[in-house]
Amino acid sequence: MVDAGGALERGVPDYRKSQDDPHYEVRVVNPPESLNQWMKQGAELGLSRSGTVRVWLCGKIIAAESEGDCDVHCARQLTEEEVFYATVYLFSIGQRWSDPDQGEE
């Protein structure tokens, strides 16, 4: 489960267990500065058909989770922190690897 944006109250700690359900966690996930900079330039986050994270800018993959994508597209490999944030973000907006507009592998 992902709670994002207005669903989280101010002052929620970065991590805590729900008082009602010990299996439910509230985590505040902030984007790494590298992703912020790319987004300011107009980059978009997306998923490959295999479910790996990609960063697109001007129709070109500039960073990717998959080593194979990095080699093929001469892109930078995403860090674990970047992949984690992007995955949570994409999930929170309902984007999935199986969406028809995700393009080809």
Backbone as ProteinMPNN parsed JSONL, in Angstrom:
{"seq_chain_A": "MVDAGGALERGVPDYRKSQDDPHYEVRVVNPPESLNQWMKQGAELGLSRSGTVRVWLCGKIIAAESEGDCDVHCARQLTEEEVFYATVYLFSIGQRWSDPDQGEE", "coords_chain_A": {"N_chain_A": [[0.855, -1.184, 0.0], [0.5, 2.232, -0.751], [0.644, 5.424, 0.486], [0.308, 8.632, -0.571], [1.202, 12.081, -1.097], [-1.458, 14.239, -0.31], [-2.607, 12.361, 1.341], [-1.039, 11.852, 3.481], [-0.45, 13.094, 6.686], [0.859, 16.175, 7.985], [3.864, 16.148, 9.86], [4.119, 13.432, 10.154], [6.188, 10.828, 11.107], [9.31, 9.741, 9.526], [9.262, 6.996, 9.404], [7.163, 4.549, 10.689], [5.291, 2.162, 12.569], [1.92, 1.226, 12.1], [-0.495, 1.899, 14.593], [-2.731, 0.336, 14.771], [-2.326, -1.848, 13.12], [0.299, -3.917, 13.0], [1.613, -4.734, 10.714], [1.468, -2.814, 8.848], [3.101, -0.069, 7.526], [4.095, 3.341, 7.747], [5.816, 5.311, 5.648], [7.742, 8.043, 4.748], [8.791, 8.995, 1.692], [11.238, 10.593, 0.034], [12.203, 12.221, -2.998], [15.355, 11.533, -4.551], [17.943, 13.969, -5.078], [19.021, 13.894, -7.643], [16.94, 12.835, -9.241], [15.078, 14.891, -8.888], [16.4, 16.977, -10.252], [16.453, 15.994, -12.894], [13.683, 15.88, -13.391], [13.034, 18.577, -13.309], [14.161, 19.317, -15.685], [12.425, 18.229, -17.419], [12.223, 15.485, -17.618], [10.818, 12.133, -17.645], [9.485, 9.461, -15.712], [9.378, 5.956, -16.178], [8.408, 2.533, -16.917], [9.937, -0.473, -18.065], [8.916, -3.208, -20.211], [9.62, -5.406, -18.76], [9.456, -4.504, -16.246], [11.404, -2.848, -15.141], [12.844, 0.249, -14.026], [12.949, 3.263, -15.878], [14.367, 6.347, -17.021], [13.305, 8.936, -18.968], [14.198, 11.448, -21.31], [13.489, 13.908, -23.562], [12.625, 11.953, -25.414], [14.555, 9.993, -25.203], [16.235, 7.388, -23.452], [17.808, 8.193, -20.536], [18.694, 7.276, -18.139], [18.663, 4.202, -16.322], [17.372, 1.292, -14.637], [18.069, -1.299, -15.345], [20.966, -3.035, -16.279], [21.364, -3.891, -18.869], [19.698, -2.119, -20.352], [21.119, 0.215, -19.861], [23.54, -0.295, -21.19], [22.677, -0.62, -23.893], [21.441, 1.856, -24.439], [23.318, 3.736, -23.763], [23.125, 4.842, -21.194], [22.963, 6.171, -17.835], [23.328, 4.155, -14.936], [20.753, 3.668, -12.602], [20.692, 4.448, -9.103], [20.162, 2.489, -6.083], [18.534, 3.965, -4.341], [17.308, 5.791, -6.101], [15.871, 4.026, -7.747], [14.17, 2.856, -5.843], [12.61, 5.1, -4.968], [11.45, 5.869, -7.457], [9.98, 3.57, -8.113], [8.094, 3.456, -6.014], [6.814, 5.907, -6.473], [5.774, 5.563, -9.127], [4.053, 3.41, -8.661], [2.292, 4.662, -6.898], [0.931, 6.428, -8.559], [-0.412, 4.738, -10.129], [0.808, 3.535, -12.308], [1.911, 0.837, -14.305], [4.035, -1.906, -15.339], [2.752, -3.325, -17.283], [1.085, -1.594, -18.605], [-0.418, -0.39, -21.604], [0.806, 1.804, -22.837], [3.479, 1.768, -22.229], [5.436, 1.155, -24.006], [7.874, -0.645, -25.964], [9.995, -3.432, -25.117]], "CA_chain_A": [[0.0, 0.0, 0.0], [1.248, 3.478, -0.795], [-0.081, 6.662, 0.756], [1.151, 9.695, -1.117], [0.646, 13.426, -1.17], [-2.389, 14.714, 0.707], [-3.031, 11.272, 2.218], [-0.178, 11.863, 4.657], [-0.564, 14.303, 7.497], [2.128, 16.81, 8.366], [4.399, 15.664, 11.12], [4.255, 11.979, 10.187], [7.617, 10.486, 11.118], [9.786, 9.095, 8.309], [8.952, 5.57, 9.432], [6.503, 4.101, 11.909], [4.288, 1.106, 12.437], [0.571, 1.652, 12.439], [-0.907, 1.461, 15.924], [-3.795, -0.653, 14.62], [-1.873, -3.002, 12.358], [1.77, -3.92, 13.031], [2.152, -5.07, 9.398], [1.317, -1.634, 7.997], [4.104, 0.941, 7.833], [4.02, 4.639, 7.096], [7.159, 5.802, 5.334], [7.792, 9.211, 3.876], [9.869, 8.767, 0.734], [11.552, 11.829, -0.689], [12.99, 11.937, -4.203], [16.763, 11.928, -4.553], [18.184, 15.232, -5.792], [19.257, 13.6, -9.065], [15.633, 12.75, -9.897], [14.518, 16.252, -8.905], [17.042, 17.747, -11.324], [15.953, 15.497, -14.178], [12.279, 16.267, -13.543], [13.044, 20.013, -13.636], [14.54, 19.407, -17.096], [11.336, 17.68, -18.216], [12.317, 14.024, -17.73], [9.673, 11.345, -17.2], [9.777, 8.123, -15.215], [8.565, 4.917, -16.791], [8.808, 1.15, -16.694], [10.083, -1.328, -19.24], [7.981, -4.336, -20.216], [10.035, -6.361, -17.727], [9.197, -3.881, -14.95], [12.522, -2.062, -14.623], [12.646, 1.699, -14.086], [13.679, 4.032, -16.89], [14.18, 7.801, -17.02], [13.275, 9.411, -20.351], [14.303, 12.887, -21.526], [13.456, 14.213, -25.002], [12.461, 10.729, -26.187], [15.726, 9.133, -25.075], [16.491, 6.874, -22.103], [19.052, 8.778, -20.021], [19.096, 6.488, -16.973], [17.853, 2.995, -16.245], [17.676, 0.32, -13.59], [18.65, -2.483, -15.98], [22.304, -2.892, -16.857], [21.2, -4.049, -20.314], [19.198, -0.84, -20.879], [22.216, 1.188, -19.787], [24.482, -0.6, -22.259], [22.056, -0.377, -25.203], [21.072, 3.262, -24.615], [24.398, 4.583, -23.221], [22.47, 5.564, -20.097], [23.521, 5.989, -16.489], [22.587, 3.199, -14.112], [20.101, 4.273, -11.446], [21.089, 3.945, -7.794], [19.082, 1.824, -5.354], [17.635, 5.002, -3.821], [16.534, 6.308, -7.228], [14.938, 2.968, -8.153], [13.158, 2.725, -4.796], [11.683, 6.231, -5.049], [10.702, 5.807, -8.72], [9.029, 2.467, -8.014], [7.008, 3.894, -5.131], [6.087, 6.975, -7.163], [5.005, 4.994, -10.241], [2.968, 2.632, -8.067], [1.312, 5.573, -6.29], [0.12, 7.059, -9.606], [-1.12, 3.683, -10.84], [1.49, 3.103, -13.529], [2.381, -0.54, -14.216], [4.827, -2.357, -16.483], [1.866, -3.902, -18.3], [0.266, -0.564, -19.252], [-0.169, -0.431, -23.048], [1.624, 2.929, -23.313], [4.841, 1.654, -21.714], [6.369, 0.966, -25.106], [8.45, -1.977, -26.173], [11.18, -3.81, -24.346]], "C_chain_A": [[0.892, 1.235, 0.0], [0.298, 4.617, -0.489], [0.823, 7.784, 0.275], [0.423, 11.027, -1.062], [-0.247, 13.779, -0.004], [-2.87, 13.632, 1.657], [-2.191, 11.223, 3.493], [-0.324, 13.186, 5.397], [0.815, 14.876, 7.76], [2.574, 16.244, 9.702], [4.476, 14.153, 11.231], [5.744, 11.657, 10.188], [8.015, 9.762, 9.84], [9.417, 7.621, 8.258], [8.247, 5.267, 10.746], [5.528, 2.988, 11.584], [2.94, 1.698, 12.79], [0.214, 1.107, 13.812], [-1.948, 0.35, 15.833], [-3.329, -1.937, 13.942], [-0.35, -3.01, 12.302], [2.406, -4.272, 11.687], [2.084, -3.896, 8.423], [2.321, -0.583, 8.45], [3.752, 2.244, 7.132], [5.451, 5.087, 6.892], [7.015, 7.011, 4.439], [9.018, 9.027, 2.99], [10.061, 10.039, -0.063], [12.417, 11.508, -1.901], [14.448, 12.345, -4.022], [16.942, 13.191, -5.395], [18.403, 14.999, -7.287], [17.934, 13.505, -9.824], [14.958, 14.11, -9.949], [15.092, 17.063, -10.057], [16.562, 17.294, -12.698], [14.521, 15.938, -14.419], [12.171, 17.754, -13.886], [13.39, 20.233, -15.103], [13.465, 18.812, -18.011], [11.38, 16.17, -18.379], [11.048, 13.361, -17.203], [10.15, 9.987, -16.731], [8.858, 7.132, -15.9], [9.121, 3.551, -16.463], [8.969, 0.428, -18.019], [9.04, -2.431, -19.16], [8.352, -5.377, -19.166], [9.91, -5.765, -16.322], [10.354, -3.104, -14.367], [12.285, -0.573, -14.879], [13.535, 2.305, -15.172], [13.376, 5.513, -16.697], [14.353, 8.267, -18.456], [13.416, 10.935, -20.373], [14.396, 13.113, -23.033], [13.423, 12.946, -25.852], [13.605, 9.747, -26.103], [15.845, 8.649, -23.631], [17.828, 7.424, -21.639], [19.559, 8.053, -18.782], [18.15, 5.296, -16.88], [18.309, 2.12, -15.09], [18.451, -0.863, -14.163], [20.018, -2.177, -16.592], [22.246, -3.003, -18.379], [20.692, -2.776, -20.976], [20.32, 0.197, -20.906], [23.209, 0.976, -20.926], [23.918, -0.222, -23.631], [21.845, 1.113, -25.458], [22.138, 4.244, -24.128], [23.861, 5.465, -22.092], [23.188, 5.29, -18.774], [22.674, 4.986, -15.727], [22.034, 3.915, -12.889], [20.612, 3.643, -10.159], [19.904, 3.235, -7.144], [18.059, 2.834, -4.845], [16.744, 5.565, -4.92], [15.48, 5.293, -7.679], [13.822, 2.833, -7.131], [12.137, 3.855, -4.885], [10.823, 6.125, -6.312], [9.645, 4.716, -8.679], [7.83, 2.849, -7.154], [6.16, 4.953, -5.827], [5.199, 6.402, -8.27], [3.832, 4.167, -9.724], [1.882, 3.565, -7.534], [0.427, 6.261, -7.321], [-0.571, 6.013, -10.488], [-0.464, 3.207, -12.115], [2.08, 1.711, -13.313], [3.18, -0.903, -15.465], [3.943, -2.863, -17.613], [0.959, -2.874, -18.963], [0.6, -0.519, -20.746], [0.727, 0.695, -23.561], [3.067, 2.874, -22.801], [5.875, 1.392, -22.803], [6.894, -0.464, -25.169], [9.653, -2.175, -25.295], [12.387, -3.313, -25.079]], "O_chain_A": [[1.92, 1.268, 0.677], [-0.739, 4.757, -1.136], [1.983, 7.867, 0.679], [-0.804, 11.086, -0.991], [0.146, 13.641, 1.154], [-3.48, 13.942, 2.68], [-2.6, 10.61, 4.479], [-0.32, 14.257, 4.791], [1.813, 14.155, 7.759], [1.756, 15.908, 10.558], [4.856, 13.631, 12.279], [6.484, 12.169, 9.349], [7.155, 9.224, 9.142], [9.273, 7.058, 7.173], [8.704, 5.694, 11.807], [5.011, 2.891, 10.471], [2.83, 2.559, 13.663], [0.579, -0.017, 14.154], [-2.033, -0.49, 16.729], [-3.897, -3.002, 14.181], [0.236, -2.177, 11.611], [3.618, -4.124, 11.529], [2.587, -3.983, 7.302], [2.379, -0.247, 9.633], [3.174, 2.236, 6.045], [6.21, 5.227, 7.852], [6.246, 6.995, 3.477], [10.142, 8.918, 3.481], [9.151, 10.501, -0.751], [13.27, 10.623, -1.838], [14.742, 13.375, -3.414], [16.169, 13.441, -6.32], [18.006, 15.829, -8.105], [17.815, 14.034, -10.929], [14.328, 14.449, -10.951], [14.357, 17.757, -10.759], [16.294, 18.122, -13.568], [14.174, 16.329, -15.533], [11.306, 18.145, -14.67], [12.965, 21.222, -15.701], [13.581, 18.881, -19.234], [10.645, 15.622, -19.2], [10.303, 13.949, -16.42], [11.1, 9.427, -17.279], [7.696, 7.434, -16.171], [10.162, 3.421, -15.818], [8.234, 0.681, -18.973], [8.356, -2.568, -18.146], [7.498, -6.147, -18.727], [10.217, -6.427, -15.331], [10.301, -2.727, -13.197], [11.606, -0.196, -15.834], [14.69, 1.921, -15.355], [12.284, 5.889, -16.27], [15.386, 8.035, -19.084], [12.821, 11.628, -19.548], [15.279, 12.57, -23.696], [14.099, 12.861, -26.877], [13.635, 8.768, -26.848], [15.589, 9.408, -22.696], [18.86, 7.166, -22.258], [20.724, 8.197, -18.412], [16.995, 5.366, -17.3], [19.449, 2.191, -14.631], [19.382, -1.366, -13.534], [20.194, -1.198, -17.318], [22.974, -2.312, -19.092], [21.186, -2.386, -22.034], [20.448, 0.961, -21.863], [23.665, 1.933, -21.55], [24.598, 0.419, -24.432], [22.05, 1.583, -26.578], [21.894, 5.449, -24.082], [24.112, 6.67, -22.049], [23.917, 4.308, -18.63], [21.45, 4.969, -15.855], [22.742, 4.669, -12.222], [20.929, 2.454, -10.122], [18.771, 3.367, -7.605], [16.855, 2.587, -4.909], [15.555, 5.794, -4.698], [14.337, 5.658, -7.958], [12.655, 2.709, -7.501], [10.932, 3.603, -4.879], [9.603, 6.276, -6.243], [8.53, 4.916, -9.159], [6.685, 2.592, -7.527], [4.931, 4.903, -5.776], [4.011, 6.717, -8.341], [2.739, 4.218, -10.287], [0.692, 3.296, -7.699], [-0.701, 6.642, -7.01], [-1.231, 6.357, -11.469], [-1.105, 2.541, -12.927], [2.675, 1.436, -12.271], [3.02, -0.284, -16.517], [4.343, -2.831, -18.777], [0.138, -3.24, -19.805], [1.771, -0.6, -21.119], [1.346, 0.553, -24.615], [3.799, 3.854, -22.934], [7.075, 1.409, -22.53], [6.391, -1.361, -24.492], [10.251, -1.222, -24.796], [13.513, -3.513, -24.621]]}, "name": "protein", "num_of_chains": 1, "seq": "MVDAGGALERGVPDYRKSQDDPHYEVRVVNPPESLNQWMKQGAELGLSRSGTVRVWLCGKIIAAESEGDCDVHCARQLTEEEVFYATVYLFSIGQRWSDPDQGEE"}
